[in-house]
Amino acid sequence: MESSDKPRGGRPRAFDPDRVLDAAMHLFWEHGYEATSLAMLREAMGLTPPQIYNAFTDKETLFRKALKRYHETEIGFALEALSAPVSTGEAMRRLLLGAAEAYSRPGKPGGCLFVSGALAASPQAQAIADELKAYRKASEAAIAARLAKGKAEGELPENLAVEGFAKYIAGVMNGMSIQARDGASVEELRVMARTALALPGEGQNQGTSSKE
């Protein structure tokens, strides 16, 4: 591709690091870590293998950088929902409905890279699977922290098991990601979100159901 050509003097052309990292991120997001080959990366990024290795060392390092890029550019909906000065119930509503939108954006792979990046990983990719697990656990911990804040402010029952409920919310989001990968529409994902928010008993008693 043009970006991998050499200009006069034999030096490789400079490239936009964010652009090529975005290309790699989308490829990993769509196909997963192991199914994404160097040839696929070379074509999508517009770089030669030496350029890829010089810039990113190896495929695993490139994937880790792509995960960081994904965290910086694609999960703003979650960060905004959990930090917004709103009630805990409204925060959870924004989080789940935001996921419905984010996981089904036109022109982007479905679901969440943190969920789909290393499904069914081989033993050789265990380090990558562990890295993705760490991102998912961090997301769950952020949800738990927001729920704990709501509990401390009296918005949630004193007997609420914050960690357990955070795991439930994270599990709903993971399920929405998988459904999005299977072709679920944004409206179908919204139905999943609203159902989780409106479940009788647990959901309503814990202050997470609210009208849109």
C-alpha positions in Angstrom: 0.0 0.0 0.0 1.1 3.6 -0.5 2.1 4.2 3.1 4.6 1.4 3.0 6.4 2.7 -0.1 9.9 4.2 0.3 10.5 7.8 -0.9 13.8 9.0 -2.4 16.7 8.1 -0.1 15.3 4.7 0.8 13.8 5.7 4.1 10.3 4.4 4.9 7.6 7.0 4.9 6.3 8.2 8.3 2.9 7.0 9.3 0.2 8.2 11.7 0.5 6.0 14.8 -3.2 6.5 15.8 -4.4 5.7 12.3 -2.5 2.4 12.1 -3.3 1.5 15.7 -7.0 2.1 15.0 -6.8 -0.2 12.0 -5.2 -2.9 14.1 -7.7 -2.4 16.8 -10.7 -2.8 14.5 -9.1 -6.0 13.0 -8.6 -7.5 16.5 -12.1 -6.4 17.5 -13.6 -8.1 14.5 -11.6 -11.3 14.4 -10.1 -11.8 17.8 -6.4 -12.0 18.7 -5.5 -15.4 17.4 -7.5 -15.3 14.1 -5.8 -12.0 13.2 -2.8 -12.8 11.1 0.3 -10.7 10.3 -0.9 -10.6 6.6 -4.2 -9.1 7.7 -2.5 -6.6 9.9 -0.1 -5.6 7.2 -2.9 -5.0 4.7 -5.2 -3.1 7.2 -2.4 -1.0 8.7 -0.6 -0.3 5.3 2.8 -1.2 6.8 5.5 -3.7 5.9 6.3 -6.4 8.5 9.6 -4.6 9.4 7.6 -1.4 10.1 5.1 -3.2 12.2 7.8 -4.9 14.3 9.9 -1.8 14.5 6.9 0.2 15.8 5.2 -2.4 17.9 7.8 -5.1 18.7 5.5 -8.1 18.1 1.8 -9.1 17.7 1.2 -9.4 21.4 2.5 -5.9 22.1 0.5 -4.5 19.3 -2.6 -6.1 20.7 -2.0 -4.7 24.1 -1.6 -1.2 22.6 -4.8 -1.8 20.7 -6.6 -2.7 23.9 -5.3 0.6 25.5 -6.5 2.5 22.4 -9.9 0.8 22.7 -10.1 1.8 26.3 -9.3 5.4 25.4 -11.6 5.7 22.4 -14.6 3.3 22.7 -15.8 3.1 26.3 -16.5 6.7 26.9 -20.2 5.9 27.4 -19.3 3.8 30.5 -16.9 6.3 32.0 -19.5 9.0 31.5 -22.4 7.0 33.0 -20.4 6.0 36.1 -19.1 9.5 36.8 -22.2 11.5 35.9 -23.8 13.4 38.9 -27.0 11.4 38.7 -28.7 8.8 40.9 -27.3 5.3 41.0 -30.3 4.0 39.1 -29.9 6.6 36.4 -26.2 5.7 36.2 -27.0 2.0 35.7 -29.6 3.0 33.1 -27.1 5.1 31.2 -24.5 2.4 31.4 -26.7 -0.4 30.0 -28.4 1.7 27.3 -25.1 3.2 26.4 -23.7 -0.3 25.9 -26.6 -1.1 23.6 -25.6 1.8 21.4 -21.9 1.3 21.6 -22.0 -2.5 20.8 -24.0 -1.9 17.7 -22.5 1.1 16.1 -22.7 1.1 12.3 -19.3 0.6 10.6 -17.7 -0.9 13.7 -17.4 -4.6 14.8 -20.2 -5.7 17.1 -19.8 -6.1 20.8 -17.0 -5.3 23.1 -13.3 -6.0 22.3 -12.7 -6.8 26.0 -15.2 -9.7 25.7 -14.6 -11.0 22.2 -10.9 -10.4 21.8 -9.7 -13.8 23.1 -12.7 -16.1 23.3 -11.7 -19.8 23.1 -8.0 -18.7 23.3 -5.4 -21.5 23.0 -2.8 -22.0 25.8 -0.3 -20.1 23.7 -2.5 -17.0 24.1 -3.2 -17.4 27.8 -1.4 -14.1 28.6 -3.7 -12.3 26.2 -6.8 -14.0 27.7 -5.5 -12.9 31.2 -5.1 -9.3 30.0 -8.6 -9.2 28.7 -9.9 -10.7 31.9 -8.1 -7.9 33.8 -9.9 -5.3 31.7 -13.2 -6.9 32.4 -12.5 -7.1 36.1 -11.5 -3.4 36.1 -14.9 -2.6 34.5 -16.7 -4.7 37.1 -14.8 -3.0 39.9 -15.7 0.5 38.5 -19.4 -0.6 38.5 -19.0 -1.9 42.1 -17.5 1.4 43.2 -20.4 3.4 41.7 -22.9 1.1 43.5 -21.0 1.4 46.7 -21.2 5.2 46.4 -24.9 4.9 46.0 -25.2 2.6 48.9 -23.2 4.9 51.1 -25.5 7.8 50.1 -28.6 5.8 51.1 -29.8 5.2 47.5 -29.5 1.4 47.8 -30.5 -1.0 50.5 -28.0 -1.5 53.3 -28.0 -5.3 52.8 -27.1 -4.9 49.1 -24.1 -7.1 48.1 -22.3 -4.5 46.0 -19.8 -6.9 44.4 -22.5 -9.5 43.5 -24.8 -6.9 41.9 -21.8 -5.4 40.0 -21.1 -8.9 38.7 -24.7 -9.1 37.5 -24.6 -5.8 35.7 -21.2 -6.7 34.1 -22.7 -10.1 33.1 -25.6 -8.4 31.4 -23.2 -6.2 29.4 -21.1 -9.3 28.5 -24.2 -11.0 27.2 -25.2 -7.9 25.2 -21.8 -8.0 23.6 -22.2 -11.6 22.6 -25.7 -10.9 21.2 -24.3 -8.0 19.3 -21.7 -10.2 17.7 -24.5 -12.6 16.7 -26.2 -9.7 14.9 -28.6 -8.3 17.4 -29.9 -4.8 16.5 -29.6 -1.8 18.7 -33.3 -2.1 19.6 -32.9 -5.7 20.6 -30.0 -4.8 22.8 -32.0 -2.0 24.3 -34.7 -4.5 25.2 -32.1 -6.6 27.0 -31.0 -3.5 28.9 -34.5 -2.4 29.9 -35.4 -6.0 30.9 -32.3 -6.1 33.2 -33.2 -2.7 34.7 -36.9 -3.6 35.2 -36.5 -7.1 36.7 -39.0 -7.5 39.6 -37.6 -7.9 43.1 -33.8 -7.5 42.9 -33.5 -4.8 40.3 -36.3 -2.6 41.6 -35.4 -2.9 45.2 -31.8 -1.9 44.5 -32.8 1.3 42.8 -31.7 0.4 39.3 -35.0 0.6 37.5 -36.1 3.9 36.2 -38.1 5.1 33.2 -36.1 6.1 30.1 
